[in-house]
Structure formats: C-alpha cells, structure tokens
Amino acid sequence: MATCHPDRRNHALGFCKSCWGKREDVKARRQEQRKRSLLVNPHRERAARARYMATHRDDILRHDELRRRLNRAIVIDWYSNGGRRCACCSESRSEFLTIDHLNNDGNKHRRQISRENIYGWLIRNDFPSGFRVLCLNCNWSLGVRGYCPHQMQNSFGLAQQETTDVDSFVP
C-alpha cells in the first residue's frame, strides 16, 4: 500500500484498496474473469459457488433479508412522497403498507416479472408511474371487490365508523 495515499480517502474517491485501480474497472475485470472461468470449467465454478454458499449461508441470507427490507422502505418512501401513509385511509404502520397497481393490472404484471420481488423491480426500473402506496386492507378490497370502503364513506360524506362489538356487525 502506498504511504502517500491514505486508505480511507482513496477508497472514498472510488479506488480499489488492493490494486489502486478505479472500482468500476476492477469490478468489470472481475466479472469478465468469472465469465471466462465459467465457460472454461463450469463444474469447477459451480462447485466453488456451492462451497461458498455452504460456508457463508447465514451471512448471505441475513444480507438478502436486509436488502429486501431496505428496498421495501425505499419504494414505500418514494411512492408516498416520504409520508409513509396509505393513499386511501392514511394508515401509517409500515407493516400494513404495500404497493398497489393503479391500473388494476397487478396479476398481469406479476406474471411478467415472474418470481422477481416487486420492490427490487421498481428500483431497477427507476420508479415507473402507475403505482401507489395502500394499506393491505384497501389494496385487498380494491382487488377483490373493486372498491374501497374508505372511498365509499368519503364519497357519501359519511364519517368513518369503527365497530368494536362483533355482535353489532351486520353484513
């Protein structure tokens, strides 16, 4: 390591710690080496990946879970303009918030992106329009019934009611 270049400063400027090349160039070189290695000896490369996965499985799974949570938080923040609230009923508990397709084409869209996570897909595609944040109740009601009870109450000027007694509920 060169003494004239402090480690942190050069790393912050985008240099690789081991070879002092630009990180993007080093990353591209490594990816190219992996592709060549996979073409030359695919069994050896797969065995190496399996060994790595076996020894680092817990770390990989923990990292994947953190990435999924972070992606979800980023997407919810983006589509709610930082408010983290349901667009219909203003529910703010993050456990209940989810993404809704505005054109009611969620089933078709899920088939198109296959098994990919919607939050990661939205980030990779630069947050396309046609989505909003709803709570699970509003999203389910819109998908199954075609309307949300909160919208019905608001359109008729009725106040929101909360039923606390199960016996007083009449379908």
C-alpha contacts under 8 A as a table, 3 or more apart, distances in Angstrom:
res1	aa1	res2	aa2	distance
1	M	18	S	7.60
2	A	5	H	5.80
2	A	6	P	7.88
3	T	6	P	6.73
5	H	9	R	7.27
5	H	10	N	6.47
6	P	9	R	5.60
6	P	10	N	6.42
7	D	10	N	5.57
7	D	11	H	6.07
7	D	17	K	6.91
8	R	11	H	5.09
8	R	12	A	5.97
9	R	12	A	5.13
9	R	13	L	6.23
10	N	13	L	4.91
10	N	14	G	6.41
10	N	15	F	5.43
10	N	16	C	7.86
10	N	17	K	7.77
11	H	14	G	5.19
11	H	15	F	4.93
11	H	16	C	6.27
11	H	17	K	6.38
12	A	15	F	7.29
14	G	22	K	5.84
14	G	23	R	5.66
15	F	20	W	5.24
15	F	21	G	5.48
15	F	22	K	4.56
15	F	23	R	5.32
16	C	19	C	5.79
16	C	20	W	4.77
16	C	21	G	5.44
16	C	22	K	5.95
16	C	23	R	5.16
16	C	26	V	7.28
17	K	20	W	5.70
21	G	25	D	6.88
21	G	26	V	6.43
22	K	25	D	5.38
22	K	26	V	6.31
23	R	26	V	5.06
23	R	27	K	5.98
24	E	27	K	5.10
24	E	28	A	6.17
25	D	28	A	5.15
25	D	29	R	6.15
26	V	29	R	5.07
26	V	30	R	6.20
27	K	30	R	5.18
27	K	31	Q	6.21
28	A	31	Q	5.14
28	A	32	E	6.20
29	R	32	E	5.14
29	R	33	Q	6.23
30	R	33	Q	5.00
30	R	34	R	6.21
31	Q	34	R	5.10
31	Q	35	K	6.28
32	E	35	K	5.13
32	E	36	R	6.27
33	Q	36	R	5.16
33	Q	37	S	6.06
34	R	37	S	5.01
34	R	38	L	6.04
35	K	38	L	5.11
35	K	39	L	6.25
36	R	39	L	5.13
36	R	40	V	6.12
37	S	40	V	5.15
37	S	41	N	5.90
37	S	42	P	7.10
37	S	45	E	6.88
38	L	41	N	5.44
38	L	42	P	4.48
38	L	43	H	7.97
38	L	45	E	5.79
39	L	42	P	5.89
41	N	44	R	5.60
41	N	45	E	6.49
42	P	45	E	5.14
42	P	46	R	6.10
43	H	46	R	5.19
43	H	47	A	6.09
44	R	47	A	5.11
44	R	48	A	6.18
45	E	48	A	5.10
45	E	49	R	6.26
46	R	49	R	5.06
46	R	50	A	6.13
47	A	50	A	5.03
47	A	51	R	6.16
48	A	51	R	5.12
48	A	52	Y	6.18
49	R	52	Y	5.05
49	R	53	M	6.09
50	A	53	M	5.05
50	A	54	A	6.09
51	R	54	A	5.09
51	R	55	T	6.28
52	Y	55	T	5.33
52	Y	56	H	5.96
52	Y	57	R	7.89
53	M	56	H	5.23
53	M	57	R	5.10
53	M	60	I	7.68
54	A	57	R	5.46
56	H	59	D	5.43
56	H	60	I	6.14
57	R	60	I	5.15
57	R	61	L	6.11
58	D	61	L	5.21
58	D	62	R	6.04
59	D	62	R	5.13
59	D	63	H	6.05
60	I	63	H	5.10
60	I	64	D	6.10
61	L	64	D	5.02
61	L	65	E	6.18
62	R	65	E	5.18
62	R	66	L	6.25
63	H	66	L	5.11
63	H	67	R	6.08
64	D	67	R	5.04
64	D	68	R	6.18
65	E	68	R	5.13
65	E	69	R	6.27
66	L	69	R	5.15
66	L	70	L	6.08
67	R	70	L	5.09
67	R	71	N	6.02
68	R	71	N	5.15
68	R	72	R	6.12
68	R	119	Y	7.72
68	R	120	G	7.63
69	R	72	R	5.11
69	R	73	A	6.21
70	L	73	A	5.12
70	L	74	I	6.15
71	N	74	I	5.09
71	N	75	V	6.17
71	N	119	Y	5.79
71	N	120	G	6.13
71	N	123	I	7.50
72	R	75	V	5.24
72	R	76	I	6.08
72	R	119	Y	5.51
72	R	120	G	7.89
73	A	76	I	5.19
73	A	77	D	6.04
74	I	77	D	5.21
74	I	78	W	6.14
75	V	78	W	5.03
75	V	79	Y	6.18
75	V	119	Y	6.19
75	V	122	L	7.26
75	V	123	I	7.10
75	V	127	F	7.77
76	I	79	Y	5.46
76	I	80	S	5.97
76	I	82	G	7.81
76	I	84	R	6.31
76	I	97	L	7.62
76	I	98	T	7.30
76	I	99	I	7.34
76	I	133	V	6.45
77	D	80	S	5.31
77	D	81	N	5.82
77	D	82	G	4.46
77	D	83	G	6.70
77	D	84	R	5.78
78	W	81	N	5.21
78	W	82	G	6.16
78	W	127	F	7.84
79	Y	82	G	7.65
79	Y	131	F	7.11
79	Y	132	R	5.49
79	Y	133	V	6.07
80	S	83	G	5.37
80	S	84	R	5.42
80	S	85	R	6.40
80	S	86	C	7.73
80	S	87	A	7.53
80	S	132	R	6.95
80	S	133	V	5.95
81	N	84	R	7.48
84	R	92	S	5.98
84	R	94	S	7.21
84	R	97	L	7.91
84	R	133	V	7.91
85	R	90	S	4.96
85	R	91	E	5.38
85	R	92	S	4.55
85	R	93	R	7.76
85	R	97	L	7.40
85	R	133	V	7.09
85	R	134	L	7.45
85	R	135	C	7.98
86	C	89	C	5.67
86	C	90	S	4.47
86	C	91	E	5.06
86	C	92	S	6.59
86	C	97	L	6.62
86	C	133	V	5.50
86	C	134	L	4.28
86	C	135	C	5.30
87	A	90	S	5.97
87	A	132	R	7.22
87	A	133	V	5.96
87	A	134	L	5.61
88	C	134	L	6.62
88	C	138	C	7.09
88	C	150	H	6.71
88	C	151	Q	7.07
89	C	135	C	7.89
89	C	138	C	7.75
89	C	150	H	6.31
91	E	96	F	7.69
91	E	97	L	7.68
91	E	135	C	6.45
92	S	96	F	7.82
92	S	97	L	7.46
93	R	96	F	5.80
93	R	97	L	6.91
94	S	97	L	5.21
96	F	135	C	5.14
96	F	136	L	5.55
97	L	133	V	6.54
97	L	134	L	5.70
97	L	135	C	4.29
97	L	136	L	6.13
98	T	133	V	5.70
98	T	134	L	5.56
98	T	135	C	5.77
98	T	136	L	6.25
98	T	139	N	7.85
99	I	131	F	6.53
99	I	132	R	5.72
99	I	133	V	4.82
99	I	134	L	6.13
100	D	104	N	8.00
100	D	106	G	7.52
100	D	131	F	5.54
100	D	132	R	5.29
100	D	133	V	5.97
100	D	134	L	6.17
100	D	139	N	6.35
101	H	104	N	5.45
101	H	105	D	6.24
101	H	106	G	5.52
101	H	130	G	6.03
101	H	131	F	4.75
101	H	132	R	6.72
102	L	105	D	7.67
102	L	130	G	5.17
102	L	131	F	5.39
102	L	132	R	6.78
103	N	106	G	7.90
103	N	130	G	6.82
104	N	143	G	7.22
105	D	108	K	5.41
105	D	109	H	6.16
106	G	109	H	5.00
106	G	110	R	6.02
107	N	110	R	5.18
107	N	111	R	6.41
108	K	111	R	5.24
108	K	112	Q	6.41
109	H	112	Q	5.01
109	H	113	I	6.37
110	R	113	I	5.36
110	R	114	S	5.87
110	R	115	R	7.69
110	R	118	I	7.95
111	R	114	S	4.92
113	I	116	E	5.71
113	I	121	W	7.91
116	E	120	G	7.57
116	E	121	W	6.94
117	N	120	G	5.49
117	N	121	W	6.22
118	I	121	W	4.99
118	I	122	L	6.11
119	Y	122	L	5.20
119	Y	123	I	6.41
120	G	123	I	5.20
120	G	124	R	6.15
121	W	124	R	5.15
121	W	125	N	6.10
122	L	125	N	5.20
122	L	126	D	6.29
122	L	127	F	4.99
122	L	128	P	6.77
123	I	126	D	5.23
123	I	127	F	5.61
124	R	127	F	7.64
125	N	128	P	6.46
128	P	131	F	7.54
134	L	138	C	6.14
134	L	139	N	5.83
135	C	138	C	5.50
135	C	139	N	6.13
136	L	139	N	5.06
136	L	140	W	5.89
137	N	140	W	5.23
137	N	141	S	6.08
138	C	141	S	5.15
138	C	142	L	6.11
138	C	148	C	5.59
138	C	149	P	7.79
138	C	150	H	7.84
139	N	142	L	5.25
139	N	143	G	6.15
139	N	148	C	7.89
140	W	143	G	5.09
140	W	144	V	5.97
141	S	144	V	5.30
141	S	145	R	5.32
141	S	146	G	6.59
141	S	147	Y	6.10
141	S	148	C	5.38
141	S	149	P	7.67
142	L	145	R	5.57
142	L	146	G	4.39
142	L	147	Y	4.58
142	L	148	C	5.40
143	G	146	G	5.66
143	G	147	Y	7.78
145	R	148	C	7.71
147	Y	151	Q	7.30
147	Y	152	M	7.61
148	C	151	Q	5.37
148	C	152	M	6.57
149	P	152	M	4.98
149	P	153	Q	6.18
150	H	153	Q	5.15
150	H	154	N	6.13
150	H	160	Q	7.50
151	Q	154	N	5.04
151	Q	155	S	5.94
152	M	155	S	5.20
152	M	156	F	6.30
153	Q	156	F	5.43
153	Q	157	G	6.10
153	Q	158	L	4.94
153	Q	159	A	6.63
153	Q	160	Q	6.65
154	N	157	G	5.05
154	N	158	L	6.06
154	N	159	A	7.44
155	S	158	L	7.71
163	T	166	V	7.20
163	T	168	S	7.46
163	T	169	F	7.10
165	D	168	S	5.54
165	D	169	F	7.15
166	V	169	F	5.51
167	D	170	V	7.92
